[in-house]
Amino acid sequence: MPPEPQLPPGFRARLALGVGQALPTAAAAWISFSSSSLFGLREGYWAAISSIVVMQSEWQQTRFSGRDRFIGTAIGGLIAWLCAFYWQERTWLYAVAVAASVLVCWVANVSGAGRLAAVAVSVIVLIPQNQAVWRVALFRFLEVSWGIAVALSVAWLAAAIRRLAAAK
């Protein structure tokens, strides 16, 4: 009989942790994307992307990540909407909007939201749209918020299941 193959040390633990991260992340992305159209959100991929970005291995980390994404998207959306009034392909104005979004987050004591606010500004200002900017900003915020809500729900449920399994 051939010898049983040996796995590298720690492989099984990493595999178990990886599955514990992969399944809830996939579930959150799928649920947020699949259900987004029920709320009139036409670009549900932003909800799925937000679920993936927010999902962390621990519930507390997911909460903090969700908070930063929510605040960053709100601030970035508002600044992008204001920027769009004067945009006219002025790239220096885009740079000012990015800097302002990061600065507002730092001043509001949510520095982790700064880069996410800058991403929201970039997506709203730089991607050509055929609708009013206020509408783009509003729907991006709603799509991202839906993805965050789903990720938080799935992360909470996954943490509850892990606690129940550990208690046995």
Residue frames as qw, qx, qy, qz and C-alpha x, y, z in Angstrom:
[[0.000, 0.887, 0.462, 0.000, 0.00, 0.00, 0.00],
 [0.390, 0.517, -0.060, 0.760, 1.39, 3.44, -0.89],
 [0.274, -0.288, -0.508, 0.764, 1.96, 5.85, 1.99],
 [0.045, 0.853, 0.516, -0.065, -0.79, 8.36, 2.73],
 [0.377, 0.589, 0.040, 0.714, 0.07, 11.78, 1.26],
 [0.411, -0.472, -0.409, 0.664, 1.23, 14.30, 3.84],
 [0.102, 0.900, 0.289, 0.311, -0.29, 17.75, 3.89],
 [0.331, 0.445, -0.314, 0.771, 1.86, 20.73, 4.82],
 [0.280, -0.357, -0.665, 0.593, 1.62, 21.72, 8.50],
 [0.100, 0.425, 0.276, -0.856, -1.31, 24.03, 9.12],
 [0.114, -0.038, -0.657, -0.744, -2.90, 23.33, 5.75],
 [0.224, -0.495, -0.833, -0.102, -6.10, 21.90, 7.19],
 [0.175, -0.625, -0.430, 0.628, -6.50, 24.88, 9.53],
 [0.005, 0.338, -0.273, -0.901, -5.94, 27.32, 6.65],
 [0.150, -0.206, -0.806, -0.534, -8.39, 25.36, 4.51],
 [0.205, -0.599, -0.752, 0.184, -11.04, 25.46, 7.23],
 [0.112, -0.605, -0.185, 0.766, -10.53, 29.20, 7.77],
 [0.011, 0.173, -0.528, -0.831, -10.57, 29.81, 4.02],
 [0.166, -0.402, -0.839, -0.327, -13.84, 27.93, 3.60],
 [0.213, -0.650, -0.588, 0.432, -15.24, 29.88, 6.57],
 [0.037, -0.534, 0.072, 0.842, -14.41, 33.11, 4.73],
 [0.017, 0.065, -0.706, -0.705, -15.21, 32.03, 1.18],
 [0.068, -0.459, -0.874, -0.147, -18.72, 30.69, 1.76],
 [0.048, -0.752, -0.467, 0.463, -20.17, 33.71, 3.61],
 [0.064, -0.491, 0.282, 0.822, -18.48, 36.09, 1.14],
 [0.029, -0.082, -0.805, -0.587, -19.93, 34.22, -1.83],
 [0.066, -0.595, -0.797, 0.085, -23.35, 34.07, -0.15],
 [0.060, -0.706, -0.234, 0.666, -23.35, 37.82, 0.56],
 [0.012, -0.331, 0.492, 0.805, -22.26, 38.68, -2.99],
 [0.054, -0.240, -0.882, -0.403, -24.87, 36.38, -4.52],
 [0.078, -0.662, -0.698, 0.260, -27.72, 37.53, -2.26],
 [0.045, -0.655, -0.078, 0.750, -26.97, 41.23, -2.69],
 [0.034, 0.219, -0.606, -0.764, -26.66, 40.94, -6.47],
 [0.076, -0.301, -0.909, -0.276, -29.65, 38.65, -6.94],
 [0.113, -0.689, -0.667, 0.262, -31.97, 40.72, -4.77],
 [0.178, -0.328, 0.012, 0.928, -30.91, 44.20, -5.85],
 [0.110, -0.196, -0.582, -0.782, -33.39, 44.33, -8.71],
 [0.274, -0.589, -0.759, 0.049, -36.23, 43.79, -6.21],
 [0.245, -0.709, -0.285, 0.597, -35.47, 47.31, -4.94],
 [0.425, 0.890, 0.165, -0.009, -35.16, 48.90, -8.37],
 [0.309, -0.750, 0.459, 0.362, -31.35, 48.90, -8.29],
 [0.803, 0.574, -0.064, -0.147, -30.27, 48.39, -11.88],
 [0.478, 0.626, -0.571, 0.231, -26.54, 48.08, -11.27],
 [0.857, -0.483, 0.015, -0.176, -26.60, 45.33, -8.65],
 [0.822, 0.231, -0.294, 0.430, -22.95, 44.53, -9.27],
 [0.057, 0.618, -0.356, 0.698, -22.11, 47.50, -7.02],
 [0.747, -0.480, 0.165, -0.430, -24.03, 45.76, -4.21],
 [0.986, 0.003, -0.112, 0.127, -22.12, 42.53, -4.84],
 [0.546, 0.492, -0.319, 0.598, -18.77, 44.34, -4.96],
 [0.266, -0.643, 0.302, -0.651, -19.59, 46.14, -1.71],
 [0.912, -0.343, 0.045, -0.221, -20.50, 42.86, -0.02],
 [0.896, 0.180, -0.193, 0.358, -17.16, 41.40, -1.05],
 [0.287, 0.599, -0.296, 0.686, -15.20, 44.49, 0.02],
 [0.465, -0.605, 0.224, -0.606, -16.93, 44.70, 3.41],
 [0.953, -0.229, -0.152, -0.130, -16.85, 41.00, 4.35],
 [0.054, 0.665, -0.682, 0.298, -14.12, 40.20, 6.86],
 [0.517, 0.031, -0.851, 0.083, -13.30, 37.05, 8.81],
 [0.196, -0.301, -0.728, 0.584, -14.72, 38.40, 12.06],
 [0.030, -0.785, -0.611, -0.098, -18.08, 40.07, 12.76],
 [0.270, -0.815, -0.113, 0.500, -16.54, 43.14, 14.44],
 [0.328, -0.293, 0.473, 0.764, -14.17, 43.70, 11.53],
 [0.153, 0.454, 0.731, 0.486, -17.07, 43.44, 9.09],
 [0.125, -0.862, -0.461, 0.170, -19.02, 46.03, 11.11],
 [0.283, -0.696, 0.139, 0.645, -16.11, 48.50, 11.02],
 [0.285, -0.037, 0.659, 0.695, -15.51, 47.84, 7.34],
 [0.077, 0.639, 0.720, 0.259, -19.22, 48.33, 6.60],
 [0.174, -0.863, -0.270, 0.389, -19.30, 51.57, 8.55],
 [0.285, -0.505, 0.356, 0.732, -16.31, 52.93, 6.65],
 [0.217, 0.206, 0.749, 0.591, -17.77, 51.90, 3.29],
 [0.004, -0.771, -0.636, -0.029, -21.15, 53.44, 4.12],
 [0.203, -0.848, -0.087, 0.482, -19.73, 56.75, 5.36],
 [0.334, -0.344, 0.510, 0.714, -17.15, 56.90, 2.58],
 [0.208, 0.389, 0.751, 0.491, -19.74, 56.31, -0.11],
 [0.049, -0.865, -0.487, 0.114, -22.08, 58.92, 1.37],
 [0.241, -0.777, 0.118, 0.569, -19.36, 61.57, 1.60],
 [0.323, -0.178, 0.649, 0.665, -17.85, 60.68, -1.78],
 [0.208, 0.565, 0.745, 0.289, -21.26, 60.67, -3.44],
 [0.055, -0.914, -0.311, 0.253, -22.10, 64.10, -2.10],
 [0.262, -0.667, 0.329, 0.616, -18.74, 65.58, -3.09],
 [0.337, 0.073, 0.751, 0.563, -18.93, 63.94, -6.55],
 [0.163, 0.758, 0.626, 0.089, -22.40, 65.40, -7.05],
 [0.114, -0.912, -0.043, 0.393, -21.09, 68.88, -6.16],
 [0.376, -0.415, 0.558, 0.613, -18.02, 68.37, -8.34],
 [0.410, 0.362, 0.754, 0.364, -20.17, 67.40, -11.32],
 [0.156, 0.904, 0.333, -0.221, -21.75, 70.86, -11.44],
 [0.013, 0.906, -0.298, -0.300, -18.36, 72.28, -12.44],
 [0.813, -0.131, 0.509, 0.252, -16.71, 69.20, -13.98],
 [0.526, 0.823, -0.088, -0.197, -16.51, 69.93, -17.74],
 [0.909, 0.265, -0.135, 0.291, -13.55, 67.50, -17.99],
 [0.011, 0.835, -0.398, 0.379, -11.42, 69.60, -15.64],
 [0.818, -0.028, -0.539, 0.198, -9.11, 66.96, -14.20],
 [0.197, 0.290, -0.503, 0.790, -7.76, 69.35, -11.57],
 [0.563, -0.321, 0.090, -0.757, -11.29, 69.58, -10.19],
 [0.903, -0.104, -0.399, -0.121, -11.39, 65.79, -9.90],
 [0.577, 0.166, -0.556, 0.575, -8.15, 65.92, -7.88],
 [0.177, -0.325, 0.319, -0.872, -9.65, 68.58, -5.60],
 [0.781, -0.245, -0.141, -0.556, -12.77, 66.40, -5.12],
 [0.839, -0.005, -0.514, 0.176, -10.64, 63.37, -4.22],
 [0.328, 0.219, -0.507, 0.766, -8.59, 65.42, -1.75],
 [0.404, -0.325, 0.141, -0.843, -11.74, 66.97, -0.26],
 [0.855, -0.218, -0.324, -0.340, -13.40, 63.59, 0.23],
 [0.727, 0.014, -0.542, 0.422, -10.36, 62.20, 2.05],
 [0.123, 0.272, -0.364, 0.882, -9.99, 65.37, 4.13],
 [0.587, -0.363, -0.054, -0.722, -13.67, 65.42, 5.16],
 [0.884, -0.195, -0.421, -0.058, -13.39, 61.82, 6.37],
 [0.564, 0.102, -0.497, 0.651, -10.27, 62.59, 8.39],
 [0.135, -0.317, 0.222, -0.912, -11.89, 65.66, 9.95],
 [0.747, -0.292, -0.148, -0.579, -14.99, 63.57, 10.77],
 [0.380, -0.483, 0.747, -0.253, -12.68, 61.07, 12.53],
 [0.891, 0.170, 0.403, -0.121, -13.41, 58.23, 10.09],
 [0.013, 0.696, -0.570, -0.435, -10.10, 58.19, 8.25],
 [0.415, -0.030, 0.893, 0.175, -10.69, 54.61, 7.07],
 [0.484, 0.667, 0.546, -0.152, -13.59, 55.91, 5.00],
 [0.029, 0.770, -0.232, -0.594, -11.38, 58.39, 3.15],
 [0.110, -0.272, 0.802, 0.521, -10.09, 56.09, 0.45],
 [0.227, 0.429, 0.872, 0.057, -13.61, 54.71, -0.06],
 [0.185, 0.825, 0.266, -0.462, -14.95, 58.25, -0.42],
 [0.002, -0.615, 0.505, 0.606, -12.26, 58.88, -3.03],
 [0.203, 0.070, 0.923, 0.320, -13.32, 55.71, -4.87],
 [0.246, 0.681, 0.660, -0.202, -16.95, 56.90, -4.86],
 [0.115, 0.800, -0.096, -0.581, -15.87, 60.26, -6.29],
 [0.108, -0.384, 0.749, 0.529, -13.86, 58.50, -8.99],
 [0.239, 0.291, 0.914, 0.151, -16.66, 56.15, -10.00],
 [0.207, 0.776, 0.524, -0.285, -19.29, 58.87, -10.12],
 [0.082, 0.836, -0.151, -0.521, -17.21, 61.58, -11.80],
 [0.104, -0.511, 0.705, 0.481, -14.99, 59.61, -14.18],
 [0.307, 0.204, 0.908, 0.200, -17.33, 56.94, -15.57],
 [0.215, -0.016, -0.343, -0.914, -19.42, 58.45, -18.38],
 [0.214, 0.383, 0.825, -0.356, -23.15, 58.36, -17.63],
 [0.052, -0.312, -0.553, -0.771, -26.24, 59.17, -19.64],
 [0.388, -0.727, -0.551, -0.133, -28.31, 60.35, -16.69],
 [0.169, -0.885, 0.108, -0.420, -28.25, 63.14, -14.12],
 [0.382, 0.391, -0.685, 0.481, -25.30, 63.04, -11.75],
 [0.445, -0.327, 0.467, -0.691, -27.53, 63.34, -8.67],
 [0.923, 0.020, -0.035, -0.383, -29.26, 60.16, -9.80],
 [0.738, 0.355, -0.535, 0.208, -25.97, 58.33, -10.39],
 [0.071, 0.418, -0.637, 0.643, -24.71, 59.38, -6.94],
 [0.656, -0.222, 0.306, -0.654, -27.97, 58.42, -5.22],
 [0.954, 0.097, -0.147, -0.241, -28.22, 55.01, -6.85],
 [0.573, 0.412, -0.622, 0.341, -24.54, 54.25, -6.27],
 [0.204, -0.373, 0.592, -0.684, -25.10, 55.03, -2.59],
 [0.812, -0.083, 0.180, -0.550, -28.22, 52.83, -2.48],
 [0.885, 0.269, -0.378, -0.049, -26.52, 49.94, -4.30],
 [0.365, 0.416, -0.667, 0.498, -23.47, 50.09, -2.05],
 [0.415, -0.317, 0.478, -0.706, -25.66, 50.39, 1.06],
 [0.918, 0.001, -0.053, -0.393, -27.65, 47.32, 0.05],
 [0.763, 0.320, -0.526, 0.197, -24.44, 45.33, -0.38],
 [0.056, 0.413, -0.628, 0.657, -23.24, 46.48, 3.04],
 [0.667, -0.224, 0.279, -0.653, -26.55, 45.53, 4.69],
 [0.949, 0.108, -0.233, -0.183, -26.45, 42.05, 3.16],
 [0.572, 0.392, -0.600, 0.398, -22.79, 41.53, 4.11],
 [0.204, -0.393, 0.555, -0.704, -23.49, 42.59, 7.69],
 [0.832, -0.117, 0.121, -0.529, -26.44, 40.22, 7.90],
 [0.907, 0.222, -0.358, 0.017, -24.52, 37.27, 6.47],
 [0.354, 0.449, -0.618, 0.539, -21.48, 38.00, 8.69],
 [0.463, -0.354, 0.440, -0.683, -23.70, 38.18, 11.77],
 [0.937, 0.000, -0.020, -0.350, -25.35, 34.89, 10.86],
 [0.764, 0.360, -0.488, 0.222, -21.99, 33.22, 10.17],
 [0.058, 0.456, -0.616, 0.639, -20.66, 34.43, 13.55],
 [0.698, -0.240, 0.297, -0.605, -23.78, 33.11, 15.31],
 [0.954, 0.146, -0.225, -0.136, -23.34, 29.71, 13.62],
 [0.538, 0.431, -0.589, 0.422, -19.66, 29.59, 14.65],
 [0.270, -0.417, 0.538, -0.681, -20.60, 30.43, 18.27],
 [0.874, -0.102, 0.119, -0.461, -23.21, 27.68, 18.31],
 [0.879, 0.284, -0.375, 0.074, -20.77, 25.17, 16.84],
 [0.292, 0.478, -0.611, 0.560, -18.10, 26.13, 19.40],
 [0.510, -0.376, 0.397, -0.664, -20.57, 25.75, 22.27],
 [0.942, -0.005, -0.158, -0.295, -21.23, 22.10, 21.37]]
